[in-house]
Amino acid sequence: MRFDVFTLLPEVFKPYLSTSILQRASQKGLIEVHLHNIRHWATDKHQTTDDEPYGGGGGMVMKVEPIFAAVEDVLGSPPPCPVILLTPQGRLFNQQIAEELSHLSQIALICGRYEGLDERVREHLASDEISIGDYVLTGGELAALILIDAISRPIPGVLGDPMGAQADSFAMGLLEYPHYTRPPEFRGWKVPDILLSGDHGKIARWRREQSLLRTWQRRPDLFEKATLTQTEQRFLESLQQSQIEKNQNPPENNESRD
């Protein structure tokens, strides 16, 4: 898969892309990340890519001409792939979107800076808008790295474990179960006996129940879209019943009274 990233700060990407999983994926030819410095398409000697906003106000706005020139010079006109603008006004990024985009052969990412981009980029160049959350960042570069990472993981061969991406939190619609490794005991905290039993069937059931429990405790909203078996549904109902009984029978206060 090919990522074309249009940015004012291409140097931000290189350290992360040259490390660990994404580096190996690139070396295997599974992904390509091409960084394009928008300044190279500015037409003045100072490579100006921003200007004061019409109507006044604080901050600067990224100019429309260098962005259009960069994207059309690299991709052609019209671009043959989705052109995604990273903006807090976009649809909220999640695992489903990551997996959908991972099936494409190419996407382009536009990283904003300053107070934003000329609105004509949004209206006439971007084909999609994505947000990574309801908060403010200095620019779109971190958001672009998040998309590249999340979209790359489901691509076959990117992860060492072929089932790894499917077991991740959110990939299966729920939060992931807890993990343990050696030593079996640390400062008196022991690894659950079931994980040392060698019974893979029981281990699989325990992990699924822990995933259900953790999701129920921390992100119950995920159950709205999760597909559960009858056994898993009964397990959830038992958790809910236990909570009801606990609320109806609070522990007695054993503190002494004067």
FIKOLZA-1660 file (N, C-alpha, C; in steps of 0.1 Angstrom, whole numbers, plus 5000, padded with zeros to 4 digits):
% residues 258
   i   px   py   pz ch aa at
   1 5008 4988 5000  A  M  N
   1 5000 5000 5000  A  M CA
   1 5009 5012 5000  A  M  C
   2 5005 5023 4993  A  R  N
   2 5012 5035 4992  A  R CA
   2 5005 5046 4999  A  R  C
   3 5013 5053 5008  A  F  N
   3 5008 5065 5014  A  F CA
   3 5016 5077 5008  A  F  C
   4 5008 5087 5004  A  D  N
   4 5015 5100 5000  A  D CA
   4 5011 5111 5010  A  D  C
   5 5021 5116 5017  A  V  N
   5 5018 5125 5027  A  V CA
   5 5023 5139 5023  A  V  C
   6 5014 5149 5024  A  F  N
   6 5017 5163 5020  A  F CA
   6 5018 5171 5033  A  F  C
   7 5029 5176 5035  A  T  N
   7 5032 5182 5048  A  T CA
   7 5042 5194 5047  A  T  C
   8 5043 5202 5057  A  L  N
   8 5054 5212 5058  A  L CA
   8 5065 5207 5066  A  L  C
   9 5064 5196 5073  A  L  N
   9 5074 5191 5082  A  L CA
   9 5077 5176 5079  A  L  C
  10 5082 5172 5068  A  P  N
  10 5085 5158 5065  A  P CA
  10 5094 5152 5074  A  P  C
  11 5103 5160 5081  A  E  N
  11 5113 5154 5090  A  E CA
  11 5107 5148 5102  A  E  C
  12 5094 5152 5105  A  V  N
  12 5087 5146 5117  A  V CA
  12 5085 5131 5115  A  V  C
  13 5083 5127 5103  A  F  N
  13 5079 5113 5100  A  F CA
  13 5090 5103 5101  A  F  C
  14 5102 5107 5097  A  K  N
  14 5112 5097 5094  A  K CA
  14 5116 5089 5106  A  K  C
  15 5118 5095 5118  A  P  N
  15 5122 5086 5130  A  P CA
  15 5112 5075 5133  A  P  C
  16 5099 5078 5132  A  Y  N
  16 5089 5068 5135  A  Y CA
  16 5088 5057 5124  A  Y  C
  17 5089 5062 5112  A  L  N
  17 5087 5053 5101  A  L CA
  17 5099 5043 5099  A  L  C
  18 5111 5047 5104  A  S  N
  18 5123 5039 5103  A  S CA
  18 5125 5030 5115  A  S  C
  19 5114 5027 5122  A  T  N
  19 5115 5020 5135  A  T CA
  19 5105 5008 5135  A  T  C
  20 5109 4997 5140  A  S  N
  20 5100 4986 5144  A  S CA
  20 5092 4981 5132  A  S  C
  21 5079 4979 5135  A  I  N
  21 5070 4972 5125  A  I CA
  21 5069 4980 5112  A  I  C
  22 5067 4993 5112  A  L  N
  22 5066 5000 5100  A  L CA
  22 5078 5000 5091  A  L  C
  23 5090 5000 5098  A  Q  N
  23 5102 4998 5090  A  Q CA
  23 5103 4985 5083  A  Q  C
  24 5100 4974 5090  A  R  N
  24 5100 4961 5084  A  R CA
  24 5090 4959 5073  A  R  C
  25 5078 4965 5075  A  A  N
  25 5068 4965 5065  A  A CA
  25 5072 4972 5052  A  A  C
  26 5079 4983 5054  A  S  N
  26 5085 4990 5043  A  S CA
  26 5096 4982 5036  A  S  C
  27 5105 4976 5044  A  Q  N
  27 5115 4968 5038  A  Q CA
  27 5110 4956 5030  A  Q  C
  28 5099 4950 5034  A  K  N
  28 5092 4939 5028  A  K CA
  28 5084 4944 5015  A  K  C
  29 5083 4957 5013  A  G  N
  29 5075 4962 5002  A  G CA
  29 5060 4961 5004  A  G  C
  30 5056 4960 5017  A  L  N
  30 5042 4959 5020  A  L CA
  30 5035 4973 5021  A  L  C
  31 5043 4983 5025  A  I  N
  31 5038 4996 5025  A  I CA
  31 5049 5006 5019  A  I  C
  32 5045 5017 5013  A  E  N
  32 5054 5027 5009  A  E CA
  32 5049 5040 5014  A  E  C
  33 5058 5048 5021  A  V  N
  33 5054 5061 5025  A  V CA
  33 5062 5072 5018  A  V  C
  34 5055 5080 5010  A  H  N
  34 5062 5090 5003  A  H CA
  34 5059 5104 5009  A  H  C
  35 5069 5111 5013  A  L  N
  35 5067 5124 5020  A  L CA
  35 5070 5135 5010  A  L  C
  36 5060 5145 5009  A  H  N
  36 5061 5156 5000  A  H CA
  36 5060 5169 5007  A  H  C
  37 5071 5177 5006  A  N  N
  37 5072 5190 5013  A  N CA
  37 5064 5200 5005  A  N  C
  38 5053 5205 5010  A  I  N
  38 5045 5214 5003  A  I CA
  38 5053 5227 4999  A  I  C
  39 5063 5230 5007  A  R  N
  39 5070 5243 5004  A  R CA
  39 5077 5242 4990  A  R  C
  40 5080 5230 4985  A  H  N
  40 5087 5228 4973  A  H CA
  40 5078 5233 4961  A  H  C
  41 5065 5235 4963  A  W  N
  41 5056 5239 4953  A  W CA
  41 5052 5254 4955  A  W  C
  42 5058 5261 4965  A  A  N
  42 5056 5275 4966  A  A CA
  42 5063 5282 4954  A  A  C
  43 5058 5293 4950  A  T  N
  43 5063 5300 4938  A  T CA
  43 5073 5312 4941  A  T  C
  44 5074 5316 4953  A  D  N
  44 5082 5328 4956  A  D CA
  44 5095 5323 4962  A  D  C
  45 5105 5332 4963  A  K  N
  45 5119 5328 4967  A  K CA
  45 5119 5324 4982  A  K  C
  46 5109 5328 4989  A  H  N
  46 5109 5325 5004  A  H CA
  46 5101 5312 5006  A  H  C
  47 5096 5306 4996  A  Q  N
  47 5088 5294 4997  A  Q CA
  47 5076 5296 5007  A  Q  C
  48 5069 5306 5005  A  T  N
  48 5058 5310 5014  A  T CA
  48 5046 5301 5012  A  T  C
  49 5041 5295 5023  A  T  N
  49 5030 5286 5022  A  T CA
  49 5018 5291 5031  A  T  C
  50 5019 5303 5037  A  D  N
  50 5008 5308 5045  A  D CA
  50 5006 5323 5043  A  D  C
  51 4995 5327 5047  A  D  N
  51 4992 5342 5046  A  D CA
  51 4981 5345 5056  A  D  C
  52 4979 5358 5058  A  E  N
  52 4970 5363 5068  A  E CA
  52 4955 5360 5063  A  E  C
  53 4946 5357 5072  A  P  N
  53 4933 5353 5068  A  P CA
  53 4925 5366 5063  A  P  C
  54 4917 5364 5053  A  Y  N
  54 4908 5374 5049  A  Y CA
  54 4898 5376 5060  A  Y  C
  55 4894 5389 5062  A  G  N
  55 4885 5392 5073  A  G CA
  55 4891 5395 5086  A  G  C
  56 4904 5393 5087  A  G  N
  56 4911 5395 5100  A  G CA
  56 4911 5384 5109  A  G  C
  57 4917 5386 5120  A  G  N
  57 4918 5375 5130  A  G CA
  57 4932 5371 5132  A  G  C
  58 4935 5363 5143  A  G  N
  58 4948 5359 5147  A  G CA
  58 4952 5347 5139  A  G  C
  59 4966 5345 5138  A  G  N
  59 4971 5333 5132  A  G CA
  59 4972 5335 5116  A  G  C
  60 4978 5324 5110  A  M  N
  60 4980 5324 5096  A  M CA
  60 4972 5312 5090  A  M  C
  61 4970 5313 5077  A  V  N
  61 4962 5302 5070  A  V CA
  61 4971 5297 5059  A  V  C
  62 4971 5283 5057  A  M  N
  62 4979 5277 5046  A  M CA
  62 4973 5281 5033  A  M  C
  63 4981 5285 5024  A  K  N
  63 4977 5290 5011  A  K CA
  63 4972 5278 5002  A  K  C
  64 4962 5281 4993  A  V  N
  64 4956 5271 4985  A  V CA
  64 4965 5266 4974  A  V  C
  65 4973 5276 4967  A  E  N
  65 4980 5272 4955  A  E CA
  65 4991 5261 4957  A  E  C
  66 5000 5263 4968  A  P  N
  66 5010 5252 4969  A  P CA
  66 5004 5238 4972  A  P  C
  67 4993 5238 4979  A  I  N
  67 4987 5225 4982  A  I CA
  67 4982 5218 4970  A  I  C
  68 4974 5226 4962  A  F  N
  68 4969 5220 4949  A  F CA
  68 4980 5216 4940  A  F  C
  69 4990 5225 4939  A  A  N
  69 5001 5222 4930  A  A CA
  69 5008 5209 4934  A  A  C
  70 5011 5207 4947  A  A  N
  70 5018 5196 4952  A  A CA
  70 5010 5183 4949  A  A  C
  71 4997 5183 4953  A  V  N
  71 4989 5171 4951  A  V CA
  71 4987 5167 4937  A  V  C
  72 4984 5177 4928  A  E  N
  72 4982 5175 4914  A  E CA
  72 4995 5171 4907  A  E  C
  73 5006 5176 4911  A  D  N
  73 5019 5173 4905  A  D CA
  73 5023 5158 4908  A  D  C
  74 5020 5154 4920  A  V  N
  74 5024 5141 4924  A  V CA
  74 5014 5130 4920  A  V  C
  75 5001 5134 4921  A  L  N
  75 4991 5124 4919  A  L CA
  75 4983 5125 4906  A  L  C
  76 4984 5137 4900  A  G  N
  76 4976 5139 4888  A  G CA
  76 4963 5146 4891  A  G  C
  77 4956 5150 4881  A  S  N
  77 4943 5157 4883  A  S CA
  77 4933 5151 4874  A  S  C
  78 4922 5145 4879  A  P  N
  78 4920 5144 4894  A  P CA
  78 4928 5133 4900  A  P  C
  79 4931 5133 4913  A  P  N
  79 4939 5123 4920  A  P CA
  79 4932 5109 4918  A  P  C
  80 4940 5098 4916  A  P  N
  80 4934 5085 4914  A  P CA
  80 4931 5078 4927  A  P  C
  81 4933 5084 4939  A  C  N
  81 4931 5078 4952  A  C CA
  81 4924 5087 4961  A  C  C
  82 4919 5083 4972  A  P  N
  82 4913 5092 4982  A  P CA
  82 4923 5102 4987  A  P  C
  83 4919 5114 4988  A  V  N
  83 4928 5125 4994  A  V CA
  83 4921 5129 5007  A  V  C
  84 4928 5125 5018  A  I  N
  84 4922 5127 5031  A  I CA
  84 4928 5139 5038  A  I  C
  85 4920 5148 5042  A  L  N
  85 4924 5160 5049  A  L CA
  85 4923 5157 5064  A  L  C
  86 4934 5158 5072  A  L  N
  86 4933 5156 5086  A  L CA
  86 4929 5168 5093  A  L  C
  87 4917 5168 5099  A  T  N
  87 4911 5180 5105  A  T CA
  87 4902 5176 5116  A  T  C
  88 4900 5184 5127  A  P  N
  88 4891 5180 5138  A  P CA
  88 4877 5181 5133  A  P  C
  89 4874 5186 5121  A  Q  N
  89 4860 5186 5116  A  Q CA
  89 4856 5174 5108  A  Q  C
  90 4866 5164 5107  A  G  N
  90 4864 5152 5099  A  G CA
  90 4856 5141 5108  A  G  C
  91 4853 5130 5101  A  R  N
  91 4847 5119 5108  A  R CA
  91 4858 5113 5117  A  R  C
  92 4853 5108 5129  A  L  N
  92 4862 5103 5139  A  L CA
  92 4868 5090 5135  A  L  C
  93 4881 5089 5135  A  F  N
  93 4888 5077 5131  A  F CA
  93 4886 5066 5141  A  F  C
  94 4884 5054 5136  A  N  N
  94 4883 5042 5144  A  N CA
  94 4888 5030 5137  A  N  C
  95 4888 5018 5144  A  Q  N
  95 4893 5006 5138  A  Q CA
  95 4886 5002 5125  A  Q  C
  96 4873 5004 5124  A  Q  N
  96 4866 5000 5112  A  Q CA
  96 4871 5008 5100  A  Q  C
  97 4873 5021 5102  A  I  N
  97 4878 5029 5091  A  I CA
  97 4892 5025 5087  A  I  C
  98 4901 5022 5098  A  A  N
  98 4914 5017 5095  A  A CA
  98 4914 5005 5086  A  A  C
  99 4905 4995 5089  A  E  N
  99 4905 4983 5082  A  E CA
  99 4899 4985 5068  A  E  C
 100 4890 4994 5066  A  E  N
 100 4884 4998 5053  A  E CA
 100 4895 5003 5044  A  E  C
 101 4903 5013 5050  A  L  N
 101 4913 5019 5042  A  L CA
 101 4925 5010 5039  A  L  C
 102 4927 5000 5047  A  S  N
 102 4938 4991 5045  A  S CA
 102 4936 4982 5033  A  S  C
 103 4924 4982 5028  A  H  N
 103 4922 4974 5015  A  H CA
 103 4925 4982 5003  A  H  C
 104 4928 4994 5004  A  L  N
 104 4931 5003 4992  A  L CA
 104 4945 5001 4988  A  L  C
 105 4949 5004 4976  A  S  N
 105 4963 5004 4972  A  S CA
 105 4970 5017 4974  A  S  C
 106 4963 5028 4976  A  Q  N
 106 4969 5041 4978  A  Q CA
 106 4960 5051 4984  A  Q  C
 107 4965 5059 4993  A  I  N
 107 4958 5070 4999  A  I CA
 107 4967 5082 5000  A  I  C
 108 4962 5094 5000  A  A  N
 108 4970 5106 5002  A  A CA
 108 4965 5113 5015  A  A  C
 109 4974 5119 5022  A  L  N
 109 4971 5126 5035  A  L CA
 109 4976 5140 5034  A  L  C
 110 4967 5149 5037  A  I  N
 110 4971 5163 5038  A  I CA
 110 4972 5168 5052  A  I  C
 111 4984 5173 5056  A  C  N
 111 4985 5177 5070  A  C CA
 111 4984 5193 5071  A  C  C
 112 4975 5198 5079  A  G  N
 112 4974 5212 5081  A  G CA
 112 4983 5217 5091  A  G  C
 113 4985 5230 5091  A  R  N
 113 4993 5237 5101  A  R CA
 113 4987 5251 5103  A  R  C
 114 4992 5259 5113  A  Y  N
 114 4988 5272 5116  A  Y CA
 114 4973 5272 5120  A  Y  C
 115 4965 5281 5116  A  E  N
 115 4951 5282 5120  A  E CA
 115 4943 5273 5111  A  E  C
 116 4948 5267 5101  A  G  N
 116 4941 5258 5092  A  G CA
 116 4945 5260 5077  A  G  C
 117 4937 5255 5068  A  L  N
 117 4940 5256 5054  A  L CA
 117 4929 5264 5048  A  L  C
 118 4932 5270 5036  A  D  N
 118 4922 5277 5028  A  D CA
 118 4911 5267 5025  A  D  C
 119 4899 5272 5028  A  E  N
 119 4887 5263 5027  A  E CA
 119 4885 5257 5013  A  E  C
 120 4891 5262 5003  A  R  N
 120 4890 5257 4989  A  R CA
 120 4897 5243 4988  A  R  C
 121 4907 5241 4997  A  V  N
 121 4913 5227 4997  A  V CA
 121 4903 5217 5002  A  V  C
 122 4895 5221 5012  A  R  N
 122 4885 5212 5017  A  R CA
 122 4874 5209 5007  A  R  C
 123 4870 5220 5000  A  E  N
 123 4858 5220 4991  A  E CA
 123 4861 5213 4978  A  E  C
 124 4873 5215 4973  A  H  N
 124 4876 5211 4959  A  H CA
 124 4888 5201 4957  A  H  C
 125 4895 5197 4968  A  L  N
 125 4906 5188 4966  A  L CA
 125 4905 5176 4975  A  L  C
 126 4901 5178 4987  A  A  N
 126 4900 5166 4996  A  A CA
 126 4887 5158 4993  A  A  C
 127 4889 5145 4993  A  S  N
 127 4877 5137 4991  A  S CA
 127 4872 5131 5004  A  S  C
 128 4879 5133 5015  A  D  N
 128 4875 5127 5028  A  D CA
 128 4882 5136 5039  A  D  C
 129 4876 5136 5050  A  E  N
 129 4881 5143 5062  A  E CA
 129 4881 5134 5074  A  E  C
 130 4892 5134 5081  A  I  N
 130 4893 5125 5093  A  I CA
 130 4899 5132 5104  A  I  C
 131 4893 5130 5116  A  S  N
 131 4897 5135 5129  A  S CA
 131 4902 5123 5138  A  S  C
 132 4912 5125 5146  A  I  N
 132 4917 5115 5155  A  I CA
 132 4911 5117 5169  A  I  C
 133 4904 5128 5171  A  G  N
 133 4898 5130 5184  A  G CA
 133 4895 5145 5187  A  G  C
 134 4887 5147 5197  A  D  N
 134 4882 5160 5200  A  D CA
 134 4892 5168 5209  A  D  C
 135 4903 5171 5203  A  Y  N
 135 4914 5180 5209  A  Y CA
 135 4922 5187 5199  A  Y  C
 136 4930 5196 5203  A  V  N
 136 4937 5204 5193  A  V CA
 136 4952 5200 5193  A  V  C
 137 4957 5198 5181  A  L  N
 137 4971 5196 5179  A  L CA
 137 4978 5207 5171  A  L  C
 138 4991 5208 5172  A  T  N
 138 4998 5219 5165  A  T CA
 138 4997 5217 5149  A  T  C
 139 4996 5205 5145  A  G  N
 139 4995 5202 5131  A  G CA
 139 4990 5188 5128  A  G  C
 140 4988 5185 5115  A  G  N
 140 4983 5172 5112  A  G CA
 140 4993 5160 5111  A  G  C
 141 5005 5163 5114  A  E  N
 141 5016 5153 5112  A  E CA
 141 5014 5141 5121  A  E  C
 142 5011 5144 5134  A  L  N
 142 5009 5132 5143  A  L CA
 142 4996 5124 5140  A  L  C
 143 4986 5131 5135  A  A  N
 143 4974 5124 5131  A  A CA
 143 4977 5115 5119  A  A  C
 144 4985 5120 5109  A  A  N
 144 4989 5112 5098  A  A CA
 144 4997 5100 5102  A  A  C
 145 5006 5101 5111  A  L  N
 145 5013 5090 5116  A  L CA
 145 5004 5079 5122  A  L  C
 146 4994 5084 5130  A  I  N
 146 4985 5075 5136  A  I CA
 146 4977 5067 5125  A  I  C
 147 4973 5074 5115  A  L  N
 147 4966 5067 5104  A  L CA
 147 4975 5057 5097  A  L  C
 148 4987 5061 5094  A  I  N
 148 4996 5052 5087  A  I CA
 148 4998 5039 5095  A  I  C
 149 5000 5041 5108  A  D  N
 149 5003 5030 5117  A  D CA
 149 4990 5020 5118  A  D  C
 150 4979 5026 5121  A  A  N
 150 4967 5018 5123  A  A CA
 150 4962 5012 5110  A  A  C
 151 4964 5018 5098  A  I  N
 151 4960 5013 5085  A  I CA
 151 4969 5002 5081  A  I  C
 152 4982 5003 5084  A  S  N
 152 4992 4993 5080  A  S CA
 152 4990 4980 5088  A  S  C
 153 4986 4980 5100  A  R  N
 153 4986 4968 5108  A  R CA
 153 4977 4957 5102  A  R  C
 154 4965 4960 5097  A  P  N
 154 4957 4949 5092  A  P CA
 154 4962 4943 5078  A  P  C
 155 4972 4950 5072  A  I  N
 155 4977 4945 5059  A  I CA
 155 4984 4932 5061  A  I  C
 156 4980 4921 5054  A  P  N
 156 4986 4908 5056  A  P CA
 156 5002 4909 5055  A  P  C
 157 5008 4903 5065  A  G  N
 157 5023 4903 5065  A  G CA
 157 5030 4914 5073  A  G  C
 158 5022 4924 5076  A  V  N
 158 5028 4935 5083  A  V CA
 158 5032 4931 5098  A  V  C
 159 5023 4924 5104  A  L  N
 159 5026 4919 5118  A  L CA
 159 5033 4905 5117  A  L  C
 160 5042 4902 5126  A  G  N
 160 5048 4889 5127  A  G CA
 160 5038 4878 5129  A  G  C
 161 5028 4880 5138  A  D  N
 161 5018 4871 5141  A  D CA
 161 5006 4873 5131  A  D  C
 162 5003 4864 5122  A  P  N
 162 4992 4866 5113  A  P CA
 162 4979 4869 5119  A  P  C
 163 4977 4865 5132  A  M  N
 163 4964 4867 5139  A  M CA
 163 4965 4879 5148  A  M  C
 164 4977 4885 5149  A  G  N
 164 4979 4896 5158  A  G CA
 164 4969 4908 5157  A  G  C
 165 4967 4912 5145  A  A  N
 165 4958 4924 5143  A  A CA
 165 4944 4920 5147  A  A  C
 166 4940 4908 5145  A  Q  N
 166 4926 4904 5148  A  Q CA
 166 4924 4904 5163  A  Q  C
 167 4934 4902 5171  A  A  N
 167 4933 4901 5186  A  A CA
 167 4934 4914 5192  A  A  C
 168 4938 4924 5185  A  D  N
 168 4940 4938 5191  A  D CA
 168 4927 4943 5197  A  D  C
 169 4929 4952 5207  A  S  N
 169 4917 4959 5211  A  S CA
 169 4910 4966 5200  A  S  C
 170 4897 4966 5200  A  F  N
 170 4888 4972 5189  A  F CA
 170 4888 4964 5177  A  F  C
 171 4898 4957 5173  A  A  N
 171 4898 4949 5161  A  A CA
 171 4886 4939 5161  A  A  C
 172 4884 4933 5173  A  M  N
 172 4874 4923 5175  A  M CA
 172 4861 4929 5181  A  M  C
 173 4861 4942 5182  A  G  N
 173 4849 4950 5186  A  G CA
 173 4849 4952 5201  A  G  C
 174 4859 4946 5209  A  L  N
 174 4859 4947 5223  A  L CA
 174 4873 4951 5227  A  L  C
 175 4875 4954 5240  A  L  N
 175 4888 4957 5245  A  L CA
 175 4896 4943 5247  A  L  C
 176 4909 4944 5246  A  E  N
 176 4917 4932 5246  A  E CA
 176 4918 4926 5260  A  E  C
 177 4920 4913 5261  A  Y  N
 177 4922 4907 5274  A  Y CA
 177 4936 4910 5280  A  Y  C
 178 4938 4908 5293  A  P  N
 178 4951 4911 5299  A  P CA
 178 4962 4901 5294  A  P  C
 179 4975 4906 5294  A  H  N
 179 4986 4898 5290  A  H CA
 179 4996 4896 5301  A  H  C
 180 5003 4885 5301  A  Y  N
 180 5013 4882 5311  A  Y CA
 180 5025 4875 5305  A  Y  C
 181 5037 4877 5310  A  T  N
 181 5048 4869 5306  A  T CA
 181 5057 4866 5318  A  T  C
 182 5068 4860 5316  A  R  N
 182 5077 4856 5327  A  R CA
 182 5082 4868 5335  A  R  C
 183 5084 4867 5348  A  P  N
 183 5083 4855 5356  A  P CA
 183 5069 4852 5361  A  P  C
 184 5066 4840 5365  A  P  N
 184 5052 4837 5369  A  P CA
 184 5048 4844 5382  A  P  C
 185 5057 4849 5390  A  E  N
 185 5054 4856 5402  A  E CA
 185 5064 4868 5403  A  E  C
 186 5058 4880 5406  A  F  N
 186 5067 4892 5408  A  F CA
 186 5061 4900 5420  A  F  C
 187 5069 4901 5430  A  R  N
 187 5065 4908 5442  A  R CA
 187 5052 4903 5448  A  R  C
 188 5050 4890 5447  A  G  N
 188 5038 4884 5452  A  G CA
 188 5026 4884 5443  A  G  C
 189 5028 4891 5431  A  W  N
 189 5017 4891 5422  A  W CA
 189 5019 4880 5412  A  W  C
 190 5009 4871 5411  A  K  N
 190 5010 4858 5404  A  K CA
 190 5003 4859 5390  A  K  C
 191 5008 4853 5381  A  V  N
 191 5001 4851 5368  A  V CA
 191 4989 4841 5370  A  V  C
 192 4977 4844 5365  A  P  N
 192 4966 4835 5367  A  P CA
 192 4969 4821 5363  A  P  C
 193 4965 4812 5372  A  D  N
 193 4968 4797 5370  A  D CA
 193 4964 4792 5356  A  D  C
 194 4953 4797 5352  A  I  N
 194 4947 4792 5339  A  I CA
 194 4957 4793 5328  A  I  C
 195 4965 4804 5328  A  L  N
 195 4974 4807 5317  A  L CA
 195 4986 4797 5317  A  L  C
 196 4989 4791 5329  A  L  N
 196 5000 4782 5330  A  L CA
 196 4995 4767 5329  A  L  C
 197 4982 4765 5326  A  S  N
 197 4977 4752 5326  A  S CA
 197 4980 4743 5314  A  S  C
 198 4982 4750 5303  A  G  N
 198 4985 4743 5290  A  G CA
 198 4972 4739 5283  A  G  C
 199 4960 4742 5289  A  D  N
 199 4947 4738 5283  A  D CA
 199 4943 4750 5275  A  D  C
 200 4945 4749 5261  A  H  N
 200 4943 4760 5252  A  H CA
 200 4928 4764 5251  A  H  C
 201 4920 4754 5252  A  G  N
 201 4906 4757 5252  A  G CA
 201 4901 4765 5263  A  G  C
 202 4905 4762 5275  A  K  N
 202 4902 4769 5287  A  K CA
 202 4908 4783 5287  A  K  C
 203 4920 4784 5282  A  I  N
 203 4927 4797 5281  A  I CA
 203 4919 4806 5271  A  I  C
 204 4915 4801 5260  A  A  N
 204 4907 4809 5250  A  A CA
 204 4894 4814 5256  A  A  C
 205 4887 4805 5264  A  R  N
 205 4875 4810 5271  A  R CA
 205 4878 4820 5281  A  R  C
 206 4889 4818 5289  A  W  N
 206 4892 4828 5299  A  W CA
 206 4895 4842 5293  A  W  C
 207 4903 4841 5282  A  R  N
 207 4906 4854 5275  A  R CA
 207 4894 4861 5270  A  R  C
 208 4885 4854 5264  A  R  N
 208 4873 4860 5259  A  R CA
 208 4865 4866 5270  A  R  C
 209 4863 4858 5281  A  E  N
 209 4856 4864 5293  A  E CA
 209 4863 4876 5299  A  E  C
 210 4876 4876 5299  A  Q  N
 210 4883 4888 5304  A  Q CA
 210 4881 4900 5295  A  Q  C
 211 4880 4897 5282  A  S  N
 211 4878 4908 5272  A  S CA
 211 4864 4913 5274  A  S  C
 212 4854 4905 5276  A  L  N
 212 4840 4909 5279  A  L CA
 212 4840 4917 5292  A  L  C
 213 4846 4912 5302  A  L  N
 213 4846 4919 5315  A  L CA
 213 4852 4932 5314  A  L  C
 214 4864 4933 5308  A  R  N
 214 4871 4946 5307  A  R CA
 214 4863 4956 5299  A  R  C
 215 4857 4951 5288  A  T  N
 215 4848 4960 5280  A  T CA
 215 4836 4965 5288  A  T  C
 216 4830 4956 5296  A  W  N
 216 4818 4959 5304  A  W CA
 216 4822 4970 5314  A  W  C
 217 4834 4968 5320  A  Q  N
 217 4838 4978 5330  A  Q CA
 217 4842 4991 5325  A  Q  C
 218 4849 4991 5313  A  R  N
 218 4855 5004 5309  A  R CA
 218 4849 5010 5296  A  R  C
 219 4844 5002 5287  A  R  N
 219 4838 5008 5275  A  R CA
 219 4825 5000 5271  A  R  C
 220 4815 5001 5280  A  P  N
 220 4803 4993 5277  A  P CA
 220 4796 4998 5264  A  P  C
 221 4799 5010 5259  A  D  N
 221 4794 5015 5246  A  D CA
 221 4797 5006 5235  A  D  C
 222 4809 4999 5236  A  L  N
 222 4813 4990 5225  A  L CA
 222 4804 4979 5222  A  L  C
 223 4796 4975 5232  A  F  N
 223 4787 4964 5230  A  F CA
 223 4775 4967 5220  A  F  C
 224 4773 4979 5218  A  E  N
 224 4763 4983 5208  A  E CA
 224 4765 4978 5194  A  E  C
 225 4778 4976 5191  A  K  N
 225 4781 4971 5177  A  K CA
 225 4788 4957 5178  A  K  C
 226 4791 4951 5189  A  A  N
 226 4797 4939 5190  A  A CA
 226 4788 4927 5188  A  A  C
 227 4793 4917 5181  A  T  N
 227 4785 4905 5179  A  T CA
 227 4789 4894 5189  A  T  C
 228 4779 4890 5198  A  L  N
 228 4781 4881 5209  A  L CA
 228 4774 4868 5207  A  L  C
 229 4780 4857 5211  A  T  N
 229 4773 4844 5211  A  T CA
 229 4763 4844 5223  A  T  C
 230 4754 4834 5223  A  Q  N
 230 4745 4833 5234  A  Q CA
 230 4752 4831 5248  A  Q  C
 231 4763 4823 5247  A  T  N
 231 4771 4820 5259  A  T CA
 231 4777 4833 5264  A  T  C
 232 4782 4842 5255  A  E  N
 232 4788 4854 5259  A  E CA
 232 4777 4864 5264  A  E  C
 233 4766 4863 5258  A  Q  N
 233 4755 4872 5263  A  Q CA
 233 4751 4868 5277  A  Q  C
 234 4750 4855 5280  A  R  N
 234 4747 4850 5294  A  R CA
 234 4758 4854 5304  A  R  C
 235 4770 4854 5299  A  F  N
 235 4781 4859 5308  A  F CA
 235 4779 4873 5312  A  F  C
 236 4776 4882 5302  A  L  N
 236 4773 4896 5304  A  L CA
 236 4761 4898 5314  A  L  C
 237 4751 4890 5312  A  E  N
 237 4739 4891 5320  A  E CA
 237 4743 4887 5335  A  E  C
 238 4752 4877 5337  A  S  N
 238 4756 4874 5350  A  S CA
 238 4764 4885 5357  A  S  C
 239 4772 4892 5349  A  L  N
 239 4779 4904 5354  A  L CA
 239 4769 4915 5358  A  L  C
 240 4759 4917 5350  A  Q  N
 240 4750 4927 5353  A  Q CA
 240 4742 4924 5366  A  Q  C
 241 4738 4911 5367  A  Q  N
 241 4731 4906 5379  A  Q CA
 241 4739 4908 5391  A  Q  C
 242 4752 4904 5390  A  S  N
 242 4761 4906 5402  A  S CA
 242 4762 4920 5406  A  S  C
 243 4762 4929 5396  A  Q  N
 243 4762 4944 5400  A  Q CA
 243 4750 4948 5406  A  Q  C
 244 4738 4943 5402  A  I  N
 244 4725 4947 5408  A  I CA
 244 4725 4942 5422  A  I  C
 245 4729 4930 5425  A  E  N
 245 4729 4924 5438  A  E CA
 245 4739 4932 5447  A  E  C
 246 4750 4936 5442  A  K  N
 246 4760 4943 5450  A  K CA
 246 4754 4957 5454  A  K  C
 247 4747 4963 5444  A  N  N
 247 4741 4976 5447  A  N CA
 247 4729 4975 5458  A  N  C
 248 4722 4964 5457  A  Q  N
 248 4711 4962 5466  A  Q CA
 248 4716 4958 5480  A  Q  C
 249 4728 4952 5481  A  N  N
 249 4733 4947 5494  A  N CA
 249 4747 4953 5496  A  N  C
 250 4748 4966 5498  A  P  N
 250 4761 4972 5500  A  P CA
 250 4768 4966 5513  A  P  C
 251 4781 4966 5513  A  P  N
 251 4788 4960 5524  A  P CA
 251 4785 4969 5537  A  P  C
 252 4784 4962 5548  A  E  N
 252 4781 4968 5561  A  E CA
 252 4793 4977 5565  A  E  C
 253 4790 4988 5571  A  N  N
 253 4801 4996 5576  A  N CA
 253 4804 4991 5590  A  N  C
 254 4816 4986 5592  A  N  N
 254 4820 4980 5605  A  N CA
 254 4827 4990 5614  A  N  C
 255 4828 5003 5610  A  E  N
 255 4834 5012 5618  A  E CA
 255 4827 5014 5631  A  E  C
 256 4834 5016 5642  A  S  N
 256 4828 5018 5655  A  S CA
 256 4821 5031 5655  A  S  C
 257 4810 5032 5663  A  R  N
 257 4803 5044 5664  A  R CA
 257 4803 5048 5679  A  R  C
 258 4804 5061 5681  A  D  N
 258 4804 5067 5695  A  D CA
 258 4789 5066 5700  A  D  C
% end
